């Protein structure tokens, strides 16, 4: 059975776990380095990116997570997770810098401006929650996999899927299914 770790420092951990399990895979919460071993995929959920980066550092997880991503494990990074993996954030170097993208934080407005929108994929569409969401300013040579109107909101680069939104809050399974497909081909 496929095992997906969900970084459990902040954010919609339980919701991501439930979506993964509804698709027939096993999901575990990851809070320490030993839990990163024997994973088939990793989810880095939303939350507050500065807080998550500080917690990653406090728990000495930066190098182990970076090594895991570099090993070509499939990764799904949503909202703050996307910010953490971006090469450039608000004109400054990113935290992990795994995605050749430029983002700006809270681009769609403050907490009160949060909303749901329909994300269009090549093979369907789903509602997703945008909560203080980052905007992808430049997606480099990433593959665009999701849009809201003309805005790029989901990309794929190698083994990484990144999205500006929270699919777990609207039970949107498209990105989770794509993550599991990557594990099958990995």
RADA-V515935 format. One record per pair of residues at least 4 apart in sequence whose C-alpha atoms are under 6 Angstrom apart, sorted by the first residue. I is the first residue (numbers start at 0). J is the second residue. D is the distance in whole Angstrom. If there is no record, write none. Layout:
I/J/D + I/J/D
This chain:
1/24/5 + 2/25/5 + 2/26/6 + 2/38/5 + 2/39/5 + 3/26/5 + 3/38/6 + 3/39/6 + 3/40/5 + 3/41/5 + 4/26/6 + 4/27/5 + 4/28/6 + 4/29/6 + 4/41/5 + 5/28/5 + 5/29/6 + 5/41/6 + 5/42/5 + 6/29/5 + 6/43/5 + 7/12/6 + 7/28/5 + 7/29/5 + 7/30/5 + 9/46/6 + 10/44/6 + 10/45/5 + 10/46/4 + 14/167/5 + 15/167/5 + 16/26/5 + 19/24/6 + 20/24/5 + 20/25/6 + 29/34/6 + 40/72/6 + 40/73/5 + 40/74/6 + 41/74/5 + 42/74/6 + 42/75/5 + 42/76/6 + 43/76/5 + 43/80/5 + 44/76/6 + 44/77/5 + 44/80/5 + 45/77/5 + 45/78/5 + 45/79/4 + 45/80/5 + 46/79/6 + 47/79/6 + 48/79/5 + 55/60/5 + 55/61/6 + 56/61/6 + 60/64/6 + 61/65/6 + 68/72/6 + 71/158/6 + 73/158/5 + 73/159/6 + 74/159/5 + 75/160/5 + 75/161/6 + 76/80/4 + 76/81/5 + 76/161/5 + 77/81/5 + 77/161/6 + 77/162/5 + 77/163/6 + 77/164/6 + 78/132/6 + 78/163/4 + 78/164/5 + 81/161/5 + 83/94/5 + 83/95/6 + 84/95/5 + 84/96/5 + 84/97/5 + 84/98/6 + 85/93/6 + 85/96/5 + 85/98/5 + 85/100/5 + 86/93/5 + 86/96/4 + 86/98/6 + 86/99/5 + 86/100/6 + 87/91/5 + 87/92/5 + 87/93/5 + 87/101/5 + 88/93/5 + 88/101/6 + 88/102/5 + 88/103/6 + 89/103/5 + 99/139/6 + 100/137/5 + 100/138/5 + 100/139/6 + 101/136/5 + 101/137/5 + 102/134/5 + 102/135/5 + 102/136/5 + 103/133/5 + 103/134/5 + 104/133/4 + 105/131/4 + 105/132/5 + 105/133/5 + 106/133/5 + 106/134/5 + 107/132/6 + 108/112/5 + 108/131/6 + 109/131/5 + 110/131/6 + 113/129/6 + 113/130/5 + 114/128/6 + 114/129/5 + 115/127/5 + 115/128/4 + 115/129/6 + 116/126/5 + 116/127/6 + 117/125/5 + 117/126/4 + 118/124/5 + 118/125/5 + 118/146/5 + 118/147/5 + 119/124/4 + 119/145/5 + 119/146/5 + 120/124/6 + 120/144/6 + 120/145/5 + 127/166/5 + 127/169/6 + 128/164/6 + 128/165/5 + 129/164/5 + 132/163/6 + 133/163/5 + 141/155/6 + 141/156/5 + 142/154/5 + 142/155/5 + 143/154/5 + 144/153/5 + 144/154/5 + 145/152/6 + 145/153/4 + 146/150/5 + 146/151/5 + 146/152/5 + 152/162/6 + 152/163/5 + 153/161/6 + 153/162/4 + 154/160/6 + 154/161/5 + 155/159/6 + 155/160/4 + 166/171/5 + 172/176/6 + 181/185/6
